[in-house]
């Protein structure tokens, strides 16, 4: 495994703070215009950011069955396995935390296979995992078998425009598409931009000025949203994208701003204590909703800011403890003569 790139971990950390914060303040948006504005502003970019980062380290395959088989074995199957194992464990945890019936719990395992928007409670974020898996597969196939870069972008732009032609897609008589697979039509654009953007990123000039400009733009958008002047909404999971152009432009530009800010923070050695949030972003993504439900059981802790703190830190601690336990189990015993 290659050396970790610090600004990428910092960007993922900022993204995870946004994800956990968005879920923590969601119940408050109805009665608080400020929280509603914050919620909307977070959702403009936080999930696209992870699809963009997902494109950073892609590479074309060997254009043959052996290359495809290797890719499936190394990238796709492990993600599916993690999705099923983590989902199964969280379903069991949810059964006891929320005191669900066994009938409900057993049927939830069926819903886990179907995935997407059929999942709720602890698994409400799991739509991202399945969309990521399918998007990864689609984008890697494109960069492998389509040599022309303009043709690659033409394909994902046509996919994006197809994704903008409807407000909701059903699957035969079912309300939702399995695995939320239709969201791939939108997410593929972000991942391909991440693939090429990562290569070009070191060549971007005047990064400080560009960062300031993006922050200023973001501030103006937030102000306009709070004042009711900006009607733009972007919720990728529910396929709520109020404007096709802004649905591509705003997430990409704001994500670039996060990358530039992360680069500055890591270069200046500022807020480096946030880095573990990026390193353990997967654990936080999977577990934070379960932590919310546990915290909610204790009245004195049932506050949104407490949920954020626990949702970000407890998954890291549990992951570290698990790795230490796993290391001790695998450690060879010393044979005494």
BELZI-V681371 format. One record per residue. N is the residue number from 1. RES is the residue in three letters. D_LAST is the distance of its C-alpha to the last C-alpha in Angstrom with 2 decimals. Layout:
N,RES,D_LAST / N,RES,D_LAST
This chain:
1,UNK,36.80 / 2,UNK,39.38 / 3,UNK,40.01 / 4,UNK,41.84 / 5,UNK,45.53 / 6,UNK,46.22 / 7,UNK,49.84 / 8,UNK,49.01 / 9,UNK,46.53 / 10,UNK,49.23 / 11,UNK,51.80 / 12,UNK,49.59 / 13,UNK,49.11 / 14,UNK,52.88 / 15,UNK,53.27 / 16,UNK,50.89 / 17,UNK,52.75 / 18,UNK,55.92 / 19,UNK,54.55 / 20,UNK,53.31 / 21,UNK,56.49 / 22,UNK,58.70 / 23,UNK,57.19 / 24,UNK,57.32 / 25,UNK,60.99 / 26,UNK,62.20 / 27,UNK,63.56 / 28,UNK,65.63 / 29,UNK,67.51 / 30,UNK,70.40 / 31,UNK,71.60 / 32,UNK,70.71 / 33,UNK,72.27 / 34,UNK,69.85 / 35,UNK,66.79 / 36,UNK,68.45 / 37,UNK,68.98 / 38,UNK,65.41 / 39,UNK,64.13 / 40,UNK,66.32 / 41,UNK,65.48 / 42,UNK,61.73 / 43,UNK,62.16 / 44,UNK,64.12 / 45,UNK,60.97 / 46,UNK,57.63 / 47,UNK,56.83 / 48,UNK,58.37 / 49,UNK,56.15 / 50,UNK,52.99 / 51,UNK,54.56 / 52,UNK,55.49 / 53,UNK,51.96 / 54,UNK,50.79 / 55,UNK,52.80 / 56,UNK,51.36 / 57,UNK,48.46 / 58,UNK,49.94 / 59,UNK,50.33 / 60,UNK,52.35 / 61,UNK,50.61 / 62,UNK,50.82 / 63,UNK,54.05 / 64,UNK,52.76 / 65,UNK,50.98 / 66,UNK,47.56 / 67,UNK,48.11 / 68,UNK,49.28 / 69,UNK,46.37 / 70,UNK,43.89 / 71,UNK,45.78 / 72,UNK,45.84 / 73,UNK,42.12 / 74,UNK,41.23 / 75,UNK,43.96 / 76,UNK,45.87 / 77,UNK,43.50 / 78,UNK,40.92 / 79,UNK,43.86 / 80,UNK,45.23 / 81,UNK,41.87 / 82,UNK,41.56 / 83,UNK,45.18 / 84,UNK,44.66 / 85,UNK,41.36 / 86,UNK,42.55 / 87,UNK,45.95 / 88,UNK,44.64 / 89,UNK,42.51 / 90,UNK,45.49 / 91,UNK,47.83 / 92,UNK,45.70 / 93,UNK,45.52 / 94,UNK,49.28 / 95,UNK,49.88 / 96,UNK,48.59 / 97,UNK,49.76 / 98,UNK,53.29 / 99,UNK,53.43 / 100,UNK,54.47 / 101,UNK,55.25 / 102,UNK,52.91 / 103,UNK,55.78 / 104,UNK,55.99 / 105,UNK,52.23 / 106,UNK,51.94 / 107,UNK,54.89 / 108,UNK,53.29 / 109,UNK,50.61 / 110,UNK,53.54 / 111,UNK,54.93 / 112,UNK,51.60 / 113,UNK,52.01 / 114,UNK,55.60 / 115,UNK,54.67 / 116,UNK,57.00 / 117,UNK,59.48 / 118,UNK,58.86 / 119,UNK,55.83 / 120,UNK,56.36 / 121,UNK,54.71 / 122,UNK,51.03 / 123,UNK,51.42 / 124,UNK,54.68 / 125,UNK,53.02 / 126,UNK,51.43 / 127,UNK,54.56 / 128,UNK,53.31 / 129,UNK,50.12 / 130,UNK,52.05 / 131,UNK,54.80 / 132,UNK,52.26 / 133,UNK,50.60 / 134,UNK,53.98 / 135,UNK,55.30 / 136,UNK,52.26 / 137,UNK,52.86 / 138,UNK,56.59 / 139,UNK,56.39 / 140,UNK,53.75 / 141,UNK,55.96 / 142,UNK,58.93 / 143,UNK,57.37 / 144,UNK,56.01 / 145,UNK,59.16 / 146,UNK,61.92 / 147,UNK,62.10 / 148,UNK,64.99 / 149,UNK,64.06 / 150,UNK,67.54 / 151,UNK,67.17 / 152,UNK,63.83 / 153,UNK,65.47 / 154,UNK,68.51 / 155,UNK,66.36 / 156,UNK,64.59 / 157,UNK,67.91 / 158,UNK,69.55 / 159,UNK,66.70 / 160,UNK,67.21 / 161,UNK,70.95 / 162,UNK,70.42 / 163,UNK,68.26 / 164,UNK,71.17 / 165,UNK,73.67 / 166,UNK,72.68 / 167,UNK,71.80 / 168,UNK,69.81 / 169,UNK,68.44 / 170,UNK,67.89 / 171,UNK,66.15 / 172,UNK,68.68 / 173,UNK,69.38 / 174,UNK,66.34 / 175,UNK,66.82 / 176,UNK,63.84 / 177,UNK,62.33 / 178,UNK,58.80 / 179,UNK,56.16 / 180,UNK,59.10 / 181,UNK,59.15 / 182,UNK,62.68 / 183,UNK,61.42 / 184,UNK,59.86 / 185,UNK,63.44 / 186,UNK,63.39 / 187,UNK,59.74 / 188,UNK,59.66 / 189,UNK,62.02 / 190,UNK,59.74 / 191,UNK,56.64 / 192,UNK,58.52 / 193,UNK,59.93 / 194,UNK,56.40 / 195,UNK,55.33 / 196,UNK,58.14 / 197,UNK,58.49 / 198,UNK,54.95 / 199,UNK,55.83 / 200,UNK,59.08 / 201,UNK,57.88 / 202,UNK,57.03 / 203,UNK,60.60 / 204,UNK,62.36 / 205,UNK,64.75 / 206,UNK,65.78 / 207,UNK,62.88 / 208,UNK,63.89 / 209,UNK,67.44 / 210,UNK,66.30 / 211,UNK,63.95 / 212,UNK,66.82 / 213,UNK,69.17 / 214,UNK,66.83 / 215,UNK,66.23 / 216,UNK,70.01 / 217,UNK,70.60 / 218,UNK,68.08 / 219,UNK,69.77 / 220,UNK,73.17 / 221,UNK,71.96 / 222,UNK,70.49 / 223,UNK,73.73 / 224,UNK,75.82 / 225,UNK,73.66 / 226,UNK,74.06 / 227,UNK,77.81 / 228,UNK,78.07 / 229,UNK,79.26 / 230,UNK,76.28 / 231,UNK,75.99 / 232,UNK,72.87 / 233,UNK,70.07 / 234,UNK,66.77 / 235,UNK,64.34 / 236,UNK,62.30 / 237,UNK,60.80 / 238,UNK,64.24 / 239,UNK,65.83 / 240,UNK,68.27 / 241,UNK,69.37 / 242,UNK,72.85 / 243,UNK,73.59 / 244,UNK,72.31 / 245,UNK,72.58 / 246,UNK,71.12 / 247,UNK,68.32 / 248,UNK,67.13 / 249,UNK,68.29 / 250,UNK,67.18 / 251,UNK,63.54 / 252,UNK,63.03 / 253,UNK,64.69 / 254,UNK,63.04 / 255,UNK,59.60 / 256,UNK,60.35 / 257,UNK,61.21 / 258,UNK,57.83 / 259,UNK,56.09 / 260,UNK,58.25 / 261,UNK,57.70 / 262,UNK,53.93 / 263,UNK,54.02 / 264,UNK,55.95 / 265,UNK,53.71 / 266,UNK,50.51 / 267,UNK,52.22 / 268,UNK,53.50 / 269,UNK,50.13 / 270,UNK,52.07 / 271,UNK,50.57 / 272,UNK,47.19 / 273,UNK,45.75 / 274,UNK,47.26 / 275,UNK,45.02 / 276,UNK,42.37 / 277,UNK,45.22 / 278,UNK,45.51 / 279,UNK,41.81 / 280,UNK,41.45 / 281,UNK,44.94 / 282,UNK,43.80 / 283,UNK,42.19 / 284,UNK,45.32 / 285,UNK,47.59 / 286,UNK,45.99 / 287,UNK,45.48 / 288,UNK,48.24 / 289,UNK,50.79 / 290,UNK,48.43 / 291,UNK,47.88 / 292,UNK,51.69 / 293,UNK,52.05 / 294,UNK,49.48 / 295,UNK,51.20 / 296,UNK,54.57 / 297,UNK,53.53 / 298,UNK,53.69 / 299,UNK,57.31 / 300,UNK,56.65 / 301,UNK,54.42 / 302,UNK,56.71 / 303,UNK,58.15 / 304,UNK,57.99 / 305,UNK,56.52 / 306,UNK,53.75 / 307,UNK,53.02 / 308,UNK,52.75 / 309,UNK,50.28 / 310,UNK,48.05 / 311,UNK,48.51 / 312,UNK,47.25 / 313,UNK,44.39 / 314,UNK,42.80 / 315,UNK,41.88 / 316,UNK,40.08 / 317,UNK,38.09 / 318,UNK,37.22 / 319,UNK,36.21 / 320,UNK,33.93 / 321,UNK,32.29 / 322,UNK,31.87 / 323,UNK,30.27 / 324,UNK,27.78 / 325,UNK,26.94 / 326,UNK,26.66 / 327,UNK,24.35 / 328,UNK,21.96 / 329,UNK,22.08 / 330,UNK,21.37 / 331,UNK,18.61 / 332,UNK,15.41 / 333,UNK,12.59 / 334,UNK,9.54 / 335,UNK,6.45 / 336,UNK,3.75 / 337,UNK,0.00
